[in-house]
């Protein structure tokens, strides 16, 4: 997935600075669920991926899968 895909889907960029190094990641809150990426410095050859915060069981690598997940979460959060 590309960084622009995350921006297009409404993710917020979060800049971090650690011991003078500057990096960033993206997150998106839907209800009480946070979708989060890894840091830009960790992107490597596989590109960006998204996980649910504090979960290692769900990881989305492609835009269409992420769009589907966001849609499902939005439908659920609107009904409750």
C-alpha positions in Angstrom: 0.0 0.0 0.0 1.2 3.5 -0.7 1.3 6.4 1.7 -1.1 8.3 -0.5 -3.7 5.5 -0.1 -3.7 6.2 3.7 -4.1 9.9 3.2 -6.9 9.3 0.7 -8.7 7.1 3.1 -8.7 9.7 5.9 -5.8 8.6 8.0 -4.1 11.2 10.2 -0.3 11.6 10.0 1.4 11.6 13.4 4.9 13.0 13.6 7.3 11.7 16.2 10.7 12.7 17.3 13.0 10.4 19.3 16.5 11.4 20.2 16.6 13.9 17.3 15.3 11.4 14.7 12.1 12.4 13.0 9.6 9.7 11.8 5.9 9.4 11.3 3.0 6.9 11.2 -0.7 7.1 10.4 -3.8 6.3 12.4 -7.6 6.4 12.0 -10.2 6.2 14.8 -13.5 4.6 14.0 -15.7 4.5 17.1 -13.5 3.0 19.8 -11.2 1.2 17.4 -7.9 2.7 16.2 -6.3 1.5 12.9 -2.6 2.2 12.9 0.4 1.8 10.6 4.0 1.1 11.4 6.5 4.0 11.2 7.7 5.3 7.9 11.2 4.2 8.7 10.0 0.6 8.8 8.1 0.5 5.5 10.8 -1.3 3.4 9.9 -3.2 0.3 6.5 -4.4 1.4 5.0 -0.9 1.7 2.6 0.3 4.3 0.3 -1.9 6.2 -2.4 -1.3 8.8 -3.2 -3.1 12.0 -5.8 -2.6 14.8 -4.1 -0.9 17.7 -3.0 -3.4 20.3 -3.7 -6.4 18.1 -1.3 -8.6 16.2 -3.9 -10.8 14.6 -5.1 -8.5 11.8 -2.9 -6.9 9.3 -4.1 -5.3 6.0 -1.6 -4.8 3.1 -3.7 -3.6 0.2 -6.0 -0.6 -0.3 -9.1 -2.6 -1.3 -8.9 -4.7 1.9 -8.5 -1.6 3.9 -11.4 0.1 2.2 -13.6 -2.9 3.0 -12.5 -3.0 6.7 -13.2 0.8 7.1 -16.6 0.3 5.5 -17.5 -2.6 7.9 -16.3 -0.6 10.9 -18.2 2.5 9.9 -21.4 0.6 9.3 -21.0 -1.1 12.7 -20.3 2.1 14.5 -23.3 3.9 12.9 -25.6 1.2 14.1 -24.6 1.3 17.8 
